[in-house]
Amino acid sequence: MRYLSVIILILALTGFVAQASADRSGEFILNDGSKIVGKVISLDNGIYKIRSDTLGMISIEESKIRSFNYNGGEPQAQENGQGINSGLPDTIQGIDVRAIENNILENENILQMVMALQNDPAIQSIINDPNLKNAIETGDINALMNNPAFLELLNNTRIKEIQKEIIPGK
């Protein structure tokens, strides 16, 4: 059951990160130590498009980025005085969703893996489907388990990689 909660949270955060990455500025630390501050426009096939006030529109390969922090160093932005979260209930069938969510948001590697999912067509079809989006946001496991597109995600390699990072030994 925890695995399903993790998948639901990953999907919710993928939708959130897709929106946040298009709306927020951040600081990229490159492998060579240089820093670029700019607004993330897109992440497509491992290439970030960033609009920087000083450099204009630039493209950077994901492999050349050591880390990324929203708002120039703050790992988490704040909205309306509250921490950003997925909008999911605090628990789903007894699983502490907030603890899993915090683990994802505080781990740069996991967060980057979630961000990379935003361009996956299978993920996009799920987070753009109003019925599935509602089931994800409400933690409705029964509705999700009756949906073939969601069931296919149980075998998605990238989802499994993230799940292994979140739940070691799985």
C-alpha atoms as a printed R data frame, in Angstrom:
    type eleno elety resid chain resno       x      y       z
1   ATOM     1    CA   MET     A     1   0.000  0.000   0.000
2   ATOM     2    CA   ARG     A     2   2.870  2.375   0.732
3   ATOM     3    CA   TYR     A     3   4.101  1.840  -2.829
4   ATOM     4    CA   LEU     A     4   0.726  2.996  -4.193
5   ATOM     5    CA   SER     A     5   0.796  6.048  -1.927
6   ATOM     6    CA   VAL     A     6   4.254  6.881  -3.254
7   ATOM     7    CA   ILE     A     7   3.044  6.606  -6.863
8   ATOM     8    CA   ILE     A     8   0.050  8.829  -6.107
9   ATOM     9    CA   LEU     A     9   2.344 11.367  -4.467
10  ATOM    10    CA   ILE     A    10   4.820 11.244  -7.361
11  ATOM    11    CA   LEU     A    11   2.000 11.946  -9.808
12  ATOM    12    CA   ALA     A    12   0.654 14.798  -7.702
13  ATOM    13    CA   LEU     A    13   4.120 16.311  -7.344
14  ATOM    14    CA   THR     A    14   4.849 15.854 -11.043
15  ATOM    15    CA   GLY     A    15   1.846 18.015 -11.824
16  ATOM    16    CA   PHE     A    16   2.874 20.479  -9.122
17  ATOM    17    CA   VAL     A    17   6.507 20.593 -10.244
18  ATOM    18    CA   ALA     A    18   5.487 21.084 -13.865
19  ATOM    19    CA   GLN     A    19   3.506 24.135 -12.795
20  ATOM    20    CA   ALA     A    20   6.132 25.347 -10.340
21  ATOM    21    CA   SER     A    21   9.012 24.974 -12.765
22  ATOM    22    CA   ALA     A    22   7.197 27.178 -15.240
23  ATOM    23    CA   ASP     A    23   6.330 29.779 -12.591
24  ATOM    24    CA   ARG     A    24   9.431 30.115 -10.412
25  ATOM    25    CA   SER     A    25  12.906 31.415 -10.609
26  ATOM    26    CA   GLY     A    26  15.788 29.467  -9.238
27  ATOM    27    CA   GLU     A    27  19.511 29.048  -9.009
28  ATOM    28    CA   PHE     A    28  21.340 26.379 -10.978
29  ATOM    29    CA   ILE     A    29  24.727 25.248  -9.708
30  ATOM    30    CA   LEU     A    30  26.644 23.725 -12.599
31  ATOM    31    CA   ASN     A    31  29.207 20.944 -12.325
32  ATOM    32    CA   ASP     A    32  32.017 23.469 -12.849
33  ATOM    33    CA   GLY     A    33  30.779 25.490  -9.848
34  ATOM    34    CA   SER     A    34  29.279 28.369 -11.812
35  ATOM    35    CA   LYS     A    35  25.800 29.631 -10.933
36  ATOM    36    CA   ILE     A    36  22.958 30.677 -13.188
37  ATOM    37    CA   VAL     A    37  19.860 32.384 -11.841
38  ATOM    38    CA   GLY     A    38  16.803 32.297 -14.037
39  ATOM    39    CA   LYS     A    39  13.270 31.159 -14.654
40  ATOM    40    CA   VAL     A    40  12.764 27.550 -15.748
41  ATOM    41    CA   ILE     A    41  10.815 27.640 -18.993
42  ATOM    42    CA   SER     A    42  10.887 23.914 -19.738
43  ATOM    43    CA   LEU     A    43  12.662 20.615 -19.211
44  ATOM    44    CA   ASP     A    44  12.571 18.540 -22.374
45  ATOM    45    CA   ASN     A    45  14.650 15.441 -23.153
46  ATOM    46    CA   GLY     A    46  17.150 16.317 -20.438
47  ATOM    47    CA   ILE     A    47  17.596 19.932 -21.593
48  ATOM    48    CA   TYR     A    48  16.537 22.833 -19.387
49  ATOM    49    CA   LYS     A    49  15.451 26.039 -21.119
50  ATOM    50    CA   ILE     A    50  16.069 28.924 -18.762
51  ATOM    51    CA   ARG     A    51  15.377 32.622 -19.106
52  ATOM    52    CA   SER     A    52  18.070 34.567 -17.264
53  ATOM    53    CA   ASP     A    53  18.009 38.340 -16.796
54  ATOM    54    CA   THR     A    54  21.748 38.486 -17.484
55  ATOM    55    CA   LEU     A    55  22.195 35.749 -20.107
56  ATOM    56    CA   GLY     A    56  18.844 35.763 -21.905
57  ATOM    57    CA   MET     A    57  17.346 32.445 -23.026
58  ATOM    58    CA   ILE     A    58  19.781 29.562 -22.541
59  ATOM    59    CA   SER     A    59  19.681 25.768 -22.758
60  ATOM    60    CA   ILE     A    60  21.588 23.582 -20.314
61  ATOM    61    CA   GLU     A    61  21.930 19.807 -20.365
62  ATOM    62    CA   GLU     A    62  20.610 18.227 -17.186
63  ATOM    63    CA   SER     A    63  23.864 16.248 -16.849
64  ATOM    64    CA   LYS     A    64  25.801 19.521 -16.485
65  ATOM    65    CA   ILE     A    65  23.732 20.652 -13.498
66  ATOM    66    CA   ARG     A    66  24.935 19.745 -10.020
67  ATOM    67    CA   SER     A    67  21.915 21.173  -8.202
68  ATOM    68    CA   PHE     A    68  18.908 23.423  -8.534
69  ATOM    69    CA   ASN     A    69  17.129 25.420  -5.858
70  ATOM    70    CA   TYR     A    70  13.996 27.472  -6.280
71  ATOM    71    CA   ASN     A    71  14.276 31.130  -5.309
72  ATOM    72    CA   GLY     A    72  18.067 31.268  -5.456
73  ATOM    73    CA   GLY     A    73  18.918 28.797  -2.755
74  ATOM    74    CA   GLU     A    74  15.683 28.071  -0.930
75  ATOM    75    CA   PRO     A    75  14.838 24.422  -1.526
76  ATOM    76    CA   GLN     A    76  11.171 25.142  -1.017
77  ATOM    77    CA   ALA     A    77   9.238 28.225  -1.962
78  ATOM    78    CA   GLN     A    78   6.424 29.486   0.206
79  ATOM    79    CA   GLU     A    79   2.950 30.392  -0.983
80  ATOM    80    CA   ASN     A    80   0.536 32.347   1.195
81  ATOM    81    CA   GLY     A    81   2.733 31.711   4.220
82  ATOM    82    CA   GLN     A    82   2.309 27.951   3.975
83  ATOM    83    CA   GLY     A    83   4.733 25.365   2.693
84  ATOM    84    CA   ILE     A    84   4.028 24.183  -0.819
85  ATOM    85    CA   ASN     A    85   2.587 20.709  -0.920
86  ATOM    86    CA   SER     A    86   0.874 18.378  -3.335
87  ATOM    87    CA   GLY     A    87  -2.614 19.092  -2.047
88  ATOM    88    CA   LEU     A    88  -3.066 15.435  -1.091
89  ATOM    89    CA   PRO     A    89  -4.641 14.389   2.209
90  ATOM    90    CA   ASP     A    90  -2.163 14.042   5.096
91  ATOM    91    CA   THR     A    91  -2.651 10.281   5.077
92  ATOM    92    CA   ILE     A    92  -3.831  7.758   2.512
93  ATOM    93    CA   GLN     A    93  -5.049  4.509   4.059
94  ATOM    94    CA   GLY     A    94  -2.848  5.021   7.113
95  ATOM    95    CA   ILE     A    95   0.288  6.034   5.172
96  ATOM    96    CA   ASP     A    96   1.871  9.356   6.230
97  ATOM    97    CA   VAL     A    97   1.803 11.196   2.911
98  ATOM    98    CA   ARG     A    98   3.404 14.356   4.352
99  ATOM    99    CA   ALA     A    99   6.508 12.433   5.485
100 ATOM   100    CA   ILE     A   100   6.938 10.901   2.033
101 ATOM   101    CA   GLU     A   101   6.284 14.263   0.388
102 ATOM   102    CA   ASN     A   102   8.885 15.984   2.578
103 ATOM   103    CA   ASN     A   103  11.396 13.257   1.745
104 ATOM   104    CA   ILE     A   104  10.874 13.916  -1.968
105 ATOM   105    CA   LEU     A   105  10.983 17.700  -1.690
106 ATOM   106    CA   GLU     A   106  14.064 17.747   0.553
107 ATOM   107    CA   ASN     A   107  16.116 15.346  -1.578
108 ATOM   108    CA   GLU     A   108  17.519 17.111  -4.644
109 ATOM   109    CA   ASN     A   109  18.131 13.846  -6.510
110 ATOM   110    CA   ILE     A   110  14.579 12.601  -5.998
111 ATOM   111    CA   LEU     A   111  13.107 16.000  -6.850
112 ATOM   112    CA   GLN     A   112  15.077 16.084 -10.111
113 ATOM   113    CA   MET     A   113  13.801 12.592 -10.937
114 ATOM   114    CA   VAL     A   114  10.221 13.754 -10.335
115 ATOM   115    CA   MET     A   115  10.810 16.868 -12.459
116 ATOM   116    CA   ALA     A   116  12.035 14.699 -15.312
117 ATOM   117    CA   LEU     A   117   8.701 12.849 -15.313
118 ATOM   118    CA   GLN     A   118   6.806 15.936 -16.420
119 ATOM   119    CA   ASN     A   119   7.704 15.219 -20.059
120 ATOM   120    CA   ASP     A   120   6.765 11.522 -19.985
121 ATOM   121    CA   PRO     A   121   3.676 11.036 -22.225
122 ATOM   122    CA   ALA     A   122   2.209  8.342 -19.940
123 ATOM   123    CA   ILE     A   123   2.515 10.637 -16.927
124 ATOM   124    CA   GLN     A   124   1.128 13.609 -18.851
125 ATOM   125    CA   SER     A   125  -1.938 11.652 -19.943
126 ATOM   126    CA   ILE     A   126  -2.666 10.780 -16.318
127 ATOM   127    CA   ILE     A   127  -2.117 14.202 -14.748
128 ATOM   128    CA   ASN     A   128  -4.114 15.848 -17.546
129 ATOM   129    CA   ASP     A   129  -7.101 13.491 -17.221
130 ATOM   130    CA   PRO     A   130  -9.628 15.294 -14.957
131 ATOM   131    CA   ASN     A   131 -10.996 12.066 -13.440
132 ATOM   132    CA   LEU     A   132  -7.553 10.662 -12.698
133 ATOM   133    CA   LYS     A   133  -6.318 14.029 -11.445
134 ATOM   134    CA   ASN     A   134  -9.227 14.109  -8.996
135 ATOM   135    CA   ALA     A   135  -8.516 10.528  -7.886
136 ATOM   136    CA   ILE     A   136  -4.841 11.431  -7.353
137 ATOM   137    CA   GLU     A   137  -5.651 14.605  -5.414
138 ATOM   138    CA   THR     A   138  -8.145 12.844  -3.151
139 ATOM   139    CA   GLY     A   139  -6.052  9.695  -2.726
140 ATOM   140    CA   ASP     A   140  -8.864  7.548  -4.163
141 ATOM   141    CA   ILE     A   141  -6.954  4.291  -4.508
142 ATOM   142    CA   ASN     A   142 -10.024  2.328  -5.677
143 ATOM   143    CA   ALA     A   143 -10.576  4.657  -8.641
144 ATOM   144    CA   LEU     A   144  -6.883  4.528  -9.514
145 ATOM   145    CA   MET     A   145  -6.672  0.735  -9.277
146 ATOM   146    CA   ASN     A   146  -9.599  0.466 -11.701
147 ATOM   147    CA   ASN     A   147  -7.874  2.626 -14.304
148 ATOM   148    CA   PRO     A   148  -5.702  0.801 -16.897
149 ATOM   149    CA   ALA     A   149  -3.439  3.824 -17.497
150 ATOM   150    CA   PHE     A   150  -2.645  4.067 -13.787
151 ATOM   151    CA   LEU     A   151  -2.051  0.314 -13.550
152 ATOM   152    CA   GLU     A   152   0.540  0.589 -16.340
153 ATOM   153    CA   LEU     A   153   2.500  3.006 -14.143
154 ATOM   154    CA   LEU     A   154   3.063  0.246 -11.610
155 ATOM   155    CA   ASN     A   155   5.662 -1.120 -14.048
156 ATOM   156    CA   ASN     A   156   7.076  2.241 -15.199
157 ATOM   157    CA   THR     A   157  10.868  2.059 -14.850
158 ATOM   158    CA   ARG     A   158  11.278  5.711 -13.883
159 ATOM   159    CA   ILE     A   159   8.539  5.488 -11.235
160 ATOM   160    CA   LYS     A   160  10.206  2.359  -9.823
161 ATOM   161    CA   GLU     A   161  13.568  4.176  -9.660
162 ATOM   162    CA   ILE     A   162  12.011  7.009  -7.672
163 ATOM   163    CA   GLN     A   163  10.194  4.552  -5.444
164 ATOM   164    CA   LYS     A   164  13.514  2.805  -4.657
165 ATOM   165    CA   GLU     A   165  15.021  6.147  -3.635
166 ATOM   166    CA   ILE     A   166  12.071  6.914  -1.372
167 ATOM   167    CA   ILE     A   167  11.671  3.437   0.129
168 ATOM   168    CA   PRO     A   168  15.139  1.834   0.280
169 ATOM   169    CA   GLY     A   169  15.186 -1.939  -0.055
170 ATOM   170    CA   LYS     A   170  12.043 -2.001  -2.191
